Amino acid sequence: MKFAIAVFSPAHAPSSRRALRFAEAALAGGHQIARLFFYQDGVHSASANVVTPQDELDVAAQWRAFIEGNQLDAVVCIAAALRRGVLDATEANRYQRPAVNLPAPWELSGLGQLHEAAQVADRLVCFGGD
């Protein structure tokens, strides 16, 4: 089965950890992930500036390692990211901001990427949000 996974919560939220564990289990079970899409507060999972307290799991780092290790397509909603100050080099330059905090493997793109992923996947699974 091919999954598209949407994450609406930041890395420190339990639903983000559940999304990561689901994605890991899906790949371990022989399934595919068409795309990971980070939306609303989920875009914070992609920020290089997230600092996790020493006594907590660094879920943002786990997401990054999982995506890189499995060469997955990880898209961050550009509108949600800009609203929350999560910028790649292109957007930081466009809006004349001094900092870049969206490194590879993350990619900024629009909601159309979520729609496309839902069309090619067998299931769209969403985590978080209200």
Secondary structure per residue as TSV (DSSP state, phi and psi in degrees):
chain	resnum	aa	ss	phi	psi
A	1	M	-	360.0	147.0
A	2	K	E	-110.9	126.8
A	3	F	E	-110.1	144.3
A	4	A	E	-109.9	132.9
A	5	I	E	-122.5	126.7
A	6	A	E	-112.0	132.1
A	7	V	E	-118.4	119.8
A	8	F	-	-104.5	-5.3
A	9	S	S	-112.9	151.6
A	10	P	-	-68.7	165.3
A	11	A	T	-57.8	-31.7
A	12	H	T	-78.6	-6.9
A	13	A	S	-83.3	144.3
A	14	P	H	-56.3	-34.1
A	15	S	H	-68.0	-28.6
A	16	S	H	-68.4	-41.4
A	17	R	H	-63.3	-41.0
A	18	R	H	-63.2	-39.5
A	19	A	H	-62.4	-43.9
A	20	L	H	-62.5	-46.3
A	21	R	H	-63.8	-37.9
A	22	F	H	-62.4	-46.2
A	23	A	H	-62.2	-42.6
A	24	E	H	-61.9	-44.1
A	25	A	H	-66.4	-36.9
A	26	A	H	-61.4	-48.1
A	27	L	H	-65.6	-41.1
A	28	A	H	-63.1	-29.4
A	29	G	T	-85.1	6.0
A	30	G	T	87.5	9.1
A	31	H	-	-87.4	173.4
A	32	Q	E	-117.2	155.4
A	33	I	E	-117.5	113.9
A	34	A	E	-69.3	-40.7
A	35	R	E	-168.0	146.8
A	36	L	E	-104.6	128.3
A	37	F	E	-123.4	121.9
A	38	F	E	-105.1	120.9
A	39	Y	-	-133.3	162.9
A	40	Q	G	50.1	-132.1
A	41	D	G	-70.6	-8.8
A	42	G	G	-62.3	-21.6
A	43	V	G	-63.6	-23.8
A	44	H	G	-63.9	-22.9
A	45	S	G	-63.2	-23.0
A	46	A	G	-92.1	-11.3
A	47	S	-	-70.4	132.1
A	48	A	T	-73.6	-8.8
A	49	N	T	-95.8	3.6
A	50	V	-	-71.0	126.3
A	51	V	-	-118.0	120.7
A	52	T	-	-98.1	134.5
A	53	P	-	-55.5	150.5
A	54	Q	T	-61.6	-25.2
A	55	D	T	-94.8	12.3
A	56	E	S	-122.3	158.3
A	57	L	-	-69.7	136.5
A	58	D	-	-90.0	82.9
A	59	V	H	-67.7	-33.2
A	60	A	H	-60.7	-43.6
A	61	A	H	-66.7	-36.0
A	62	Q	H	-65.6	-40.0
A	63	W	H	-59.4	-48.8
A	64	R	H	-58.9	-46.4
A	65	A	H	-64.2	-41.2
A	66	F	H	-63.0	-45.1
A	67	I	H	-65.5	-47.1
A	68	E	H	-65.5	-45.0
A	69	G	H	-64.0	-27.4
A	70	N	H	-110.5	6.7
A	71	Q	T	48.6	53.9
A	72	L	-	-93.5	156.4
A	73	D	-	-83.4	110.9
A	74	A	E	-119.1	110.8
A	75	V	E	-110.1	135.3
A	76	V	E	-109.7	126.7
A	77	C	E	-60.0	122.5
A	78	I	H	-66.0	-40.4
A	79	A	H	-65.1	-45.2
A	80	A	H	-65.6	-38.0
A	81	A	H	-66.7	-47.4
A	82	L	H	-60.6	-42.2
A	83	R	H	-60.8	-28.8
A	84	R	T	-105.9	9.0
A	85	G	T	74.8	26.5
A	86	V	-	-101.1	109.9
A	87	L	-	-128.5	138.6
A	88	D	-	-90.2	-179.8
A	89	A	H	-62.7	-39.5
A	90	T	H	-62.8	-47.0
A	91	E	H	-72.4	-35.8
A	92	A	H	-61.5	-41.0
A	93	N	H	-68.2	-44.9
A	94	R	H	-58.9	-41.7
A	95	Y	T	-99.1	11.0
A	96	Q	T	52.8	51.3
A	97	R	-	-104.7	146.6
A	98	P	S	-80.0	-11.2
A	99	A	-	-128.3	145.6
A	100	V	-	-114.1	128.1
A	101	N	-	-134.3	19.8
A	102	L	-	-121.5	90.6
A	103	P	-	-85.4	172.3
A	104	A	T	-61.3	147.8
A	105	P	T	-93.7	7.6
A	106	W	E	-74.4	149.4
A	107	E	E	-132.7	131.3
A	108	L	E	-82.3	135.6
A	109	S	E	-163.1	178.3
A	110	G	-	-93.7	177.9
A	111	L	T	-61.9	-20.5
A	112	G	H	-57.2	-29.8
A	113	Q	H	-67.5	-34.6
A	114	L	H	-69.4	-42.8
A	115	H	H	-60.2	-46.6
A	116	E	H	-61.5	-43.2
A	117	A	H	-62.1	-40.2
A	118	A	H	-64.6	-30.8
A	119	Q	H	-73.8	-35.6
A	120	V	H	-90.3	-16.5
A	121	A	S	-88.8	158.6
A	122	D	S	-78.4	-30.7
A	123	R	E	-143.6	139.0
A	124	L	E	-104.7	121.4
A	125	V	E	-116.3	126.3
A	126	C	E	-113.0	142.3
A	127	F	E	-127.9	130.6
A	128	G	-	89.0	-170.0
A	129	G	-	81.4	164.7
A	130	D	-	-118.0	360.0
